[in-house]
Amino acid sequence: MSQLLFVFLVILNFQCAENSGDGSTLEVVHDSTDVVMEVTEVVHVNTEIPQGLRRLLVAYPEFLDSADGNNLYWKDGTVMVYDDGYDKTHEEKLNNPDLEDMMSQEYIPGVDWDSPPPEDFEPGRIRFEPFFKKMYGASSDQVNENLVSLKWIPGICGTTVKVNTVNGVAEKLNKISEELSQLPAEFHKYLARTGGTFNWRNIAGTNRLSTHAFGTAIDINTEYSDYWKWNNSTQYRNKIPIEIVVIFEKYGFIWGGKWFHYDTMHFEYRPELLNQAEEE
């Protein structure tokens, strides 16, 4: 049995000033503008297991221990079945997914993606909710325990947003904020406002939790955004420049503008869809 050794570590030197009762905000400050990689977690990945499971192991080494042909093993002993064995329509995958459904579509980062997206092609929109509840919190109160306030793109937007510290999401969003602030003035209008981050709520018209409920998603300026429900149409529309998108993708955030049911303001932290768990 061959094995791949994936070593992931991001040293992120940051200082946090606690949010006080008088409305002051937490500043996340990095010592360097570069992401420095070194060893913190060693993930042993069996190349005989499904690629989707391998990618999950690589993406979340702090929580996940190992996997076999059809099971994902958490470090606390929890076991989640990968494939429940049912054939499903796309709508059934959205409403009653397993982990295999969640990992079944390939997200293509960068400029060279299939635009507009084919019908029902929307990698990341299918989410196995128990997986995210276990990591980020199963209630608003549980999620709140891990939230910090972050100054979002000072000088362009400058608002304070609440984001999750689990899996380094807050630190990554801070790096995104820094890079977005360096974009030329022509991009500033897309970033001058935010549609929000943490909000414990369901996706409109569904019983499914939004990733905003976990504090792992952010919406940029809605004035220049397109959403299939607002437009009452799946005819693809987009105004968001790809230069903004690739900065988010660099730090593990996927873009709702690459979905058939498009949501171009929306970015969420989904590193399992952006890493490459390649076989030897």
Buried (B, 14 or more C-beta within 10 A) or exposed (E): EEEBEBEBEBEBEBEBEEBEEEEEBBBBEBEEEEBEEEEEEEBEBBBEBBBBBBBBBBBBBEBBBBBBEBBBBBEEEEEBEBBEEEEBEBEEBBEEBBBBBBBBBEBBBEEEBEEBBEEBBBBBBBBBBEBBBBBBBBEEEEBBEBBBBBBBBEEBBEBBBBBBBBBBBBBBBBBBBBBBBEBEEEBBEBBBBBBBBBBBEEBEEEEBBBBBBBBBBBBBBBEBBBBBEEEEEBEBBBBBEBBBBBBBBBBBBBBBBBBBBBBBBBBBBBBBBBBEBEEE
